[in-house]
């Protein structure tokens, strides 16, 4: 699961932190979800964000993957809600439009815009971290601003 923390002042974005939370594939699903929740609570406690942005669930054909991602997404929303954070949800289309002005932009275009907007030396890795930062930037453009934690679901 990717996460990204940014700060927004006016129309200027500053990266604060980003990364991924991983769990062992051999762990039982309840234990994996519990580990995700614990890590998210630590990140939220450490950074004390004002708001959260979460990417809405989108899947094509793999129902099993969608269920697993949905469970992780639910954990992310629960962690934010239990921390008193307003949670804002954005579709992949909204995130792409906010960053590139084009709703069908590809992953490389989004990653390059994250790098450019946050004035980073390189594209954030892994992809889930870049996706989380993209959701944060989207919220900064369309939401109320302030510092925020974003979570993009993924196991």
C-alpha positions as CSV (number, residue, x, y, z in Angstrom):
1,X,0.0,0.0,0.0
2,X,1.4,3.3,-1.0
3,X,1.3,6.5,1.1
4,X,2.3,10.0,0.5
5,X,2.3,13.1,2.7
6,X,2.5,16.6,1.1
7,X,2.1,20.1,2.3
8,X,0.3,22.7,0.3
9,X,0.8,26.5,0.8
10,X,-1.1,28.5,-1.8
11,X,-0.5,26.7,-5.0
12,X,2.9,25.3,-4.0
13,X,3.3,21.6,-3.0
14,X,6.1,20.4,-0.8
15,X,6.8,16.6,-0.4
16,X,6.9,15.6,3.3
17,X,7.1,11.8,3.2
18,X,6.2,8.9,0.9
19,X,6.7,5.1,0.7
20,X,4.9,1.8,0.8
21,X,3.7,-0.4,3.5
22,X,4.3,-4.1,2.7
23,X,3.2,-7.3,4.3
24,X,4.4,-10.9,3.7
25,X,2.3,-12.8,1.2
26,X,2.5,-15.8,3.5
27,X,0.7,-14.0,6.3
28,X,-3.0,-14.7,6.9
29,X,-5.2,-11.9,5.5
30,X,-6.5,-10.7,8.9
31,X,-2.9,-10.3,10.0
32,X,-1.9,-8.5,6.9
33,X,-4.8,-6.1,7.3
34,X,-3.9,-5.6,10.9
35,X,-0.3,-4.8,10.0
36,X,-1.5,-2.3,7.4
37,X,-3.7,-0.6,9.9
38,X,-0.9,-0.4,12.5
39,X,1.6,1.1,10.1
40,X,-1.0,3.6,8.8
41,X,-1.8,4.7,12.3
42,X,1.9,5.3,13.0
43,X,2.3,7.4,9.8
44,X,-0.8,9.4,10.7
45,X,0.4,9.9,14.3
46,X,3.9,10.9,13.2
47,X,2.8,13.4,10.5
48,X,-0.5,14.7,12.0
49,X,-2.1,15.4,8.7
50,X,-5.2,17.6,8.3
51,X,-7.0,15.5,5.6
52,X,-6.7,12.3,3.6
53,X,-7.3,11.5,0.0
54,X,-7.9,7.9,-1.2
55,X,-8.2,6.6,-4.7
56,X,-11.5,5.0,-5.5
57,X,-11.5,1.4,-6.3
58,X,-11.2,0.5,-10.0
59,X,-10.8,-2.9,-11.5
60,X,-11.2,-4.6,-14.8
61,X,-11.7,-8.3,-14.7
62,X,-9.9,-9.8,-11.7
63,X,-12.6,-10.0,-9.0
64,X,-10.2,-11.6,-6.4
65,X,-7.7,-8.8,-6.7
66,X,-10.5,-6.2,-6.4
67,X,-11.7,-7.8,-3.2
68,X,-8.3,-7.8,-1.7
69,X,-7.6,-4.2,-2.7
70,X,-11.0,-3.3,-1.4
71,X,-10.2,-4.7,2.0
72,X,-6.9,-2.8,2.1
73,X,-8.7,0.4,1.0
74,X,-11.3,-0.2,3.8
75,X,-8.4,-0.4,6.3
76,X,-7.0,2.8,5.0
77,X,-10.3,4.6,5.3
78,X,-10.8,3.2,8.8
79,X,-7.4,4.3,10.0
80,X,-8.0,7.9,8.7
81,X,-11.5,8.0,10.1
82,X,-10.4,6.7,13.5
83,X,-7.7,9.5,13.5
84,X,-10.4,12.1,12.9
85,X,-9.3,12.9,9.3
86,X,-11.8,13.9,6.7
87,X,-11.4,11.3,3.9
88,X,-11.8,12.5,0.3
89,X,-12.1,10.0,-2.5
90,X,-11.0,10.5,-6.1
91,X,-11.4,8.3,-9.2
92,X,-8.4,7.5,-11.3
93,X,-9.9,9.8,-14.0
94,X,-10.1,12.7,-11.6
95,X,-6.5,12.1,-10.5
96,X,-5.2,12.0,-14.1
97,X,-7.1,15.1,-15.0
98,X,-5.8,17.0,-12.0
99,X,-2.2,16.2,-12.7
100,X,-2.1,16.3,-16.5
101,X,-5.4,17.9,-17.7
102,X,-6.1,14.6,-19.6
103,X,-8.2,11.8,-18.1
104,X,-6.6,9.1,-20.2
105,X,-3.0,9.9,-19.3
106,X,-0.8,6.9,-18.8
107,X,1.1,5.9,-15.7
108,X,4.4,7.3,-16.9
109,X,2.8,10.7,-17.6
110,X,1.3,10.8,-14.1
111,X,4.7,9.8,-12.5
112,X,6.5,12.5,-14.4
113,X,4.0,15.1,-13.3
114,X,4.3,14.0,-9.6
115,X,8.1,14.4,-10.0
116,X,7.7,17.8,-11.6
117,X,5.0,19.2,-9.3
118,X,6.9,18.1,-6.2
119,X,10.3,19.2,-7.6
120,X,11.8,15.8,-6.9
121,X,15.1,14.6,-8.4
122,X,13.5,11.4,-9.6
123,X,10.2,9.6,-10.0
124,X,9.1,8.2,-6.6
125,X,9.4,4.4,-6.4
126,X,7.7,2.1,-6.1
127,X,4.7,2.9,-8.2
128,X,2.2,2.8,-5.3
129,X,4.1,5.6,-3.6
130,X,3.9,7.8,-6.7
131,X,0.2,6.9,-7.0
132,X,-0.4,8.0,-3.4
133,X,1.4,11.3,-4.0
134,X,-0.7,11.8,-7.2
135,X,-3.9,11.4,-5.1
136,X,-2.6,14.0,-2.6
137,X,-1.8,16.5,-5.4
138,X,-5.3,15.9,-6.9
139,X,-6.8,16.7,-3.5
140,X,-4.7,19.8,-3.3
141,X,-6.0,21.0,-6.7
142,X,-9.6,20.0,-6.1
143,X,-9.9,19.8,-2.3
144,X,-9.6,22.3,0.5
145,X,-5.8,22.2,0.7
146,X,-3.7,21.8,3.9
147,X,-1.3,19.0,4.8
148,X,-2.6,15.5,4.0
149,X,-1.8,11.9,4.0
150,X,-2.9,9.9,1.0
151,X,-3.2,6.2,0.8
152,X,-3.5,4.1,-2.3
153,X,-4.6,0.6,-1.7
154,X,-2.6,-2.4,-2.8
155,X,-1.3,-5.6,-1.3
